[in-house]
Amino acid sequence: MNLDELKKSMSTLDDVLAQKSGDTFTFNTTTCDTAQKRIARLYRKNILMCGVLAVVFLLTGIGGVNEEIFPSGLKFFLSIFLGVSAIWYTCLYFKTKKINVLTDAPMETMNKVTSLRLSALIGEIVLAICLTVFFTLLLSHLWNLAHYKVWLIVGALFVALIYSGIVMRKTIRDFKNLTALD
């Protein structure tokens, strides 16, 4: 297929998609707006939390606080990880704020929500991989020093996973409600 045929096919596809079908649908604006505000609030909270913790771990790494238990290399890794996470959550926050159910066409809204969902999913997977690497390094280091500290951290991680599962269910519900129909 050459370039001219591709352009013609794309313009035909655009014409078909631009036509109105007999089945019109509208979004439930109150539900969509509430879900958008909840997601934006979650991202604002994550931006603040990651930013503050990044600064704290950077300062403790520079100051050399408690080097035996928590080496500076791991503190710097965690600080960089949290800084990048704060930037990523900021991007997601602005993507969330760009969604406007009242003024955007339904397909445009659906595209924005789909893009936001995909970005959030990819980012959460990358963050989970980085956290896995971090805790693997930290726990292997602590295993040589004190076994009970390893078990305390594993217990705390288990509680954090349960809490994250609860928050994740609410976030998934809010993402579904971003495109709630009347």
N, C-alpha and C positions, 0 to 999 in steps of 0.2 A: 504494500500500500504506500503510495507516495504522499507527499506533504499536502498536495491539493485535495486528494481524496479524504485525507484525515481531517482537514479543515472543513470540508463539506459535511462529513459525518458529524463532526462536533457541532456545527451550526444547526444541523437538523435535530440533533439531540437537545440543544439549547432551546430550539423552537418548541419541541414536544414538551419539555419540562416547564416552559414558560406558560403553556396553555393551562387554563383553569379547568379542573375536572368538575363533574357534577357533585362530587362528594367533597364539600368544603368542611374544614374543621377549624375550630378555634381552641386556643389554649385557655385553661382555667387560670386567669391572671393572678388571682389571690394566692392560689396554691403554688404557682410558679414563682411568684415574688417572694413568698415566705421561704421556699426552698433555696432560692438564690441568696437571700439574706443569711440563712443559716450556714450555707457553704462559705460565703464571704467571711462571716464571723469566725468560722473554723480556720480559714486560711490566715486571717489577721492574727488569731491566737498563736498559730504555728509560726508565723513570721516573728512575732515578738519572742516566743519561747526559744526558737533556734538562734535568733540574733543575740539574745542575752547569754545563753549558754555558750555560744561560740566565743564571745568576749571573755567569759569567765574561764573557760578552758585555755584560751590563748594566754591570759594573764598568769594562770597557775603554771602553765608550761614554761613561760618566760621566767617566772619567779622560782621555779624548781621546787615546788611544794610537793612533799611526799613522794619523792623519786623512787623509793624502793618498791612501793606498792603499785604506783601508777606512773610509769616512765613518761618523760617529756615527749618522746616520739609518738606515743599513743594519744597524749593530750593535744599535740599539734594535728595529728590525723583527725581526731574528733572535732577540733576547732574548725578545720578546713571543711570537713563533712557538714557540720552544722551551718557554717556560713553559706555553703553552696545550697543547702536545704532551704535556708531563709530566702535566697535569691529565687530558687525554684518556686517556693510558695508565693512569693511576690508576683511572679509571672502568672501563676494560676489565679491569684486574686484579681489581677487586672483582666484576665480572660473571663472570669466570672462577672466582673462589673460591666463588660462589653455586651453581655446578653441582655436584650431588651425585648421582652415578649410583646409589649404593646405596639411598638413601632416597626419591628422587623417582620419580614415575611415569614410564614411558617417554615419554609424550607431553609431559610437563612438561620432561623433560630435553631432548627434541628442540626444544621451543620456546625454551628457554634457550640452547642451542647455536646455533640459527638466529639468534636475536637478537644473540648475540655475534659471529657471522660477519658479519651485516649491519652492525653497528656498526663492526667492524674494517675492513670494506671501504670504507664511506663515509668513515671517518676517514683511511684511507690515501690515498684519492683527494684529499681536501681537503689533506692534508699535501703530497702531490706537486704540487698546483697552487701552493701557497704557496712550495715550494722552487723551482719553475720561475720564479715571479715574482722571488724573491730572486736566483737566479743570473743571470737576465736583467739585472736592475739592476746587479749586481756586475760581470758580464762587460762590459757596455756602458761602465761607468765605467772599468774597467781597460784597455779597448781604447785609450782615449785616452792612457793613461800608458805602458804597456809591453805589446807584443804577446806576448812570450814568457811573461809571467805568465798571460795568458789561456789559452795552450796548455797550460801546466802544470796549471791548474785543470780544463780540459776533460779532460786525461788522467786526473787524479785522479777526476773524476766518472765517467769510463768504467770505471775499476777499481771504484769504489763501486757502480755499477750491476750489474756482474758479481757482486760479493760479495752484493749485495741479492737478486739472482736466486737464488743458492744458498740463502740464508737463507729466502727466500720459499717455495722448494720444500719445505724442511723444515717450515715453519710450516703450509703447506697440508696436508702429510701429518699433522701433529699435529691440525689441525682435523678432518680426516676420521676420525682415530682417536678423537676425543671421543665418537663414536657408533658405535664398533666393536661388532658383534654377535658372539655366541658361535657 
